[in-house]
Amino acid sequence: MSLEPKEFMSKMVSRIGFTAADRQVLQAAAGWGLEIAPEMADYFYEYLGRDAEMNAILNESEGRIHRLRETFVAWFHEMFTGMDDWGDAYAERRWRIGLIHVRIGIGPQHVVPAMAVVVHEAGKRAQVDGKNEQLREALAKICMVDLAFIEQAYIEVSSAAVLKETGWSEGLFRRLVKTGAAAM
């Protein structure tokens, strides 16, 4: 059950409908993306910080929140630049970001609504700054691609841990998950 970032990226781009036109729109607005990135980091971490569990995770060690904000700004800007035209390096970095979320405990139940806040606030800012609807749509699409990596990281890490600890086959594990879901 090992994720191949390039393949996963390709699937998500296709499923979400992230097009060459979306890429062009984002790249043309890369300067704007960098300009608003710190503000979007504020919205993201302000939202997460309201939750006691997340606040404890975010402030667990000296300087963690500062480092996370810096990483967020870089991540946000990379959505506009695509790093390597949203290719292998982009996919690898998104996969590593997903794994980091798993490692420090920022789960999908936290990051999904926080990402929704970012999409919403970036859309409001785009409107205020006179940006067109294409930019808001393109940004929402790439945010969903990135979010899929974070969610998939939880699935991959959890599945790999269960398979390693139990010695089960992947087929058996999938059947057990289906059976368990049907029973709920």
C-alpha positions as CSV (number, residue, x, y, z in Angstrom):
1,M,0.0,0.0,0.0
2,S,2.8,2.4,-0.8
3,L,1.9,5.7,-2.4
4,E,3.8,6.8,-5.4
5,P,3.6,10.7,-5.3
6,K,3.8,11.3,-9.0
7,E,1.1,8.8,-9.8
8,F,-1.1,10.1,-7.0
9,M,-0.6,13.7,-8.2
10,S,-1.6,12.7,-11.7
11,K,-4.8,11.1,-10.4
12,M,-5.8,14.0,-8.2
13,V,-5.1,16.5,-11.0
14,S,-7.4,14.5,-13.3
15,R,-10.1,13.9,-10.7
16,I,-10.2,17.6,-9.6
17,G,-9.9,19.0,-13.1
18,F,-6.7,21.1,-12.4
19,T,-5.9,22.2,-16.0
20,A,-3.1,23.8,-17.9
21,A,-5.2,27.0,-17.8
22,D,-5.4,26.8,-14.0
23,R,-1.6,26.4,-13.9
24,Q,-1.1,29.5,-16.1
25,V,-3.5,31.6,-14.0
26,L,-1.7,30.6,-10.7
27,Q,1.7,31.3,-12.2
28,A,0.7,34.7,-13.4
29,A,-0.5,35.5,-9.8
30,A,2.6,34.0,-8.0
31,G,3.6,37.5,-6.7
32,W,0.2,38.1,-5.3
33,G,0.2,34.6,-3.7
34,L,3.5,35.3,-2.0
35,E,2.2,38.7,-0.8
36,I,-0.9,37.2,0.8
37,A,0.7,34.0,2.1
38,P,1.5,35.4,5.6
39,E,-2.1,36.6,6.0
40,M,-3.4,33.2,5.0
41,A,-1.0,31.6,7.5
42,D,-2.6,33.8,10.1
43,Y,-6.1,32.6,9.2
44,F,-5.0,29.0,9.1
45,Y,-3.2,29.0,12.5
46,E,-5.7,31.2,14.2
47,Y,-8.4,28.7,13.2
48,L,-6.4,25.7,14.4
49,G,-5.3,27.5,17.6
50,R,-8.9,27.9,18.7
51,D,-9.1,24.1,19.2
52,A,-7.4,23.1,22.6
53,E,-6.0,19.9,21.1
54,M,-4.5,21.6,18.1
55,N,-3.2,24.5,20.1
56,A,-1.3,22.1,22.3
57,I,0.2,20.4,19.2
58,L,1.1,23.7,17.5
59,N,2.8,25.0,20.6
60,E,4.3,21.7,21.8
61,S,7.9,22.8,21.4
62,E,9.7,26.1,21.5
63,G,9.4,27.8,18.1
64,R,7.2,25.2,16.5
65,I,4.4,27.6,15.5
66,H,7.0,30.0,14.0
67,R,8.5,27.2,11.9
68,L,5.0,26.0,10.9
69,R,4.1,29.5,9.8
70,E,7.3,29.8,7.7
71,T,6.5,26.4,6.1
72,F,2.9,27.5,5.4
73,V,4.1,30.6,3.6
74,A,6.4,28.6,1.4
75,W,3.7,25.9,0.8
76,F,1.1,28.5,-0.1
77,H,3.5,30.3,-2.6
78,E,4.4,26.9,-4.2
79,M,0.8,26.3,-5.1
80,F,1.1,29.4,-7.4
81,T,4.6,28.6,-8.8
82,G,4.1,24.8,-9.1
83,M,7.8,24.5,-8.3
84,D,8.4,22.2,-11.4
85,D,5.1,22.8,-13.2
86,W,3.3,20.7,-10.6
87,G,5.5,17.7,-11.5
88,D,7.6,15.2,-9.5
89,A,9.2,17.7,-7.1
90,Y,5.8,19.2,-6.3
91,A,4.3,15.8,-5.7
92,E,7.2,14.6,-3.5
93,R,7.0,17.8,-1.4
94,R,3.3,17.4,-0.9
95,W,3.7,13.8,0.1
96,R,6.4,14.8,2.7
97,I,4.1,17.6,4.0
98,G,1.3,14.9,4.4
99,L,3.7,12.7,6.3
100,I,4.7,15.6,8.6
101,H,1.1,16.2,9.4
102,V,0.7,12.6,10.4
103,R,3.9,12.7,12.5
104,I,3.0,15.8,14.5
105,G,-0.7,14.9,14.8
106,I,-2.5,17.4,12.7
107,G,-5.3,15.1,11.5
108,P,-7.7,15.5,8.6
109,Q,-10.4,16.5,11.1
110,H,-8.3,19.6,11.8
111,V,-6.7,20.4,8.5
112,V,-9.8,20.0,6.3
113,P,-11.8,22.8,7.9
114,A,-8.6,24.9,8.3
115,M,-8.0,24.5,4.5
116,A,-11.6,25.5,3.9
117,V,-10.9,28.7,5.9
118,V,-7.8,29.4,3.7
119,V,-9.7,28.8,0.5
120,H,-12.5,31.1,1.7
121,E,-10.3,33.9,2.9
122,A,-8.0,33.7,-0.2
123,G,-11.2,34.0,-2.3
124,K,-12.4,37.0,-0.3
125,R,-8.9,38.6,-0.6
126,A,-8.9,37.9,-4.4
127,Q,-12.2,39.6,-4.7
128,V,-11.0,42.7,-2.7
129,D,-7.9,42.8,-4.8
130,G,-9.8,42.7,-8.1
131,K,-8.7,39.2,-9.1
132,N,-10.9,37.2,-11.4
133,E,-12.9,34.1,-10.6
134,Q,-10.5,31.9,-12.6
135,L,-7.8,32.6,-10.0
136,R,-10.1,31.7,-7.1
137,E,-11.2,28.5,-8.8
138,A,-7.6,27.5,-9.7
139,L,-6.4,28.1,-6.2
140,A,-9.4,26.1,-4.7
141,K,-8.5,23.2,-7.1
142,I,-4.8,23.0,-6.2
143,C,-5.7,23.4,-2.5
144,M,-7.8,20.2,-2.9
145,V,-5.0,18.4,-4.6
146,D,-2.7,19.3,-1.7
147,L,-5.3,18.4,0.9
148,A,-5.7,14.9,-0.8
149,F,-2.0,14.3,-0.1
150,I,-2.5,15.1,3.6
151,E,-5.5,12.8,3.9
152,Q,-3.9,10.0,1.9
153,A,-0.8,10.2,4.2
154,Y,-3.0,9.2,7.1
155,I,-4.4,6.2,5.2
156,E,-1.0,5.1,4.0
157,V,0.7,5.4,7.3
158,S,-2.1,3.7,9.2
159,S,-2.4,0.9,6.7
160,A,1.3,0.2,6.6
161,A,1.5,0.1,10.4
162,V,-1.3,-2.4,10.6
163,L,0.1,-4.6,7.9
164,K,3.6,-4.5,9.5
165,E,2.3,-5.3,13.0
166,T,-0.1,-8.0,12.0
167,G,1.6,-9.6,9.0
168,W,-1.7,-9.5,7.2
169,S,-1.8,-9.3,3.4
170,E,-3.1,-6.1,1.8
171,G,-6.0,-8.1,0.4
172,L,-7.0,-9.3,3.8
173,F,-6.7,-5.9,5.3
174,R,-8.9,-4.3,2.6
175,R,-11.6,-7.0,3.2
176,L,-11.5,-6.4,6.9
177,V,-11.9,-2.7,6.4
178,K,-14.8,-3.2,4.0
179,T,-16.5,-5.6,6.5
180,G,-15.9,-3.2,9.3
181,A,-17.4,-0.3,7.4
182,A,-20.4,-2.4,6.4
183,A,-21.0,-3.2,10.1
184,M,-21.1,0.5,11.2
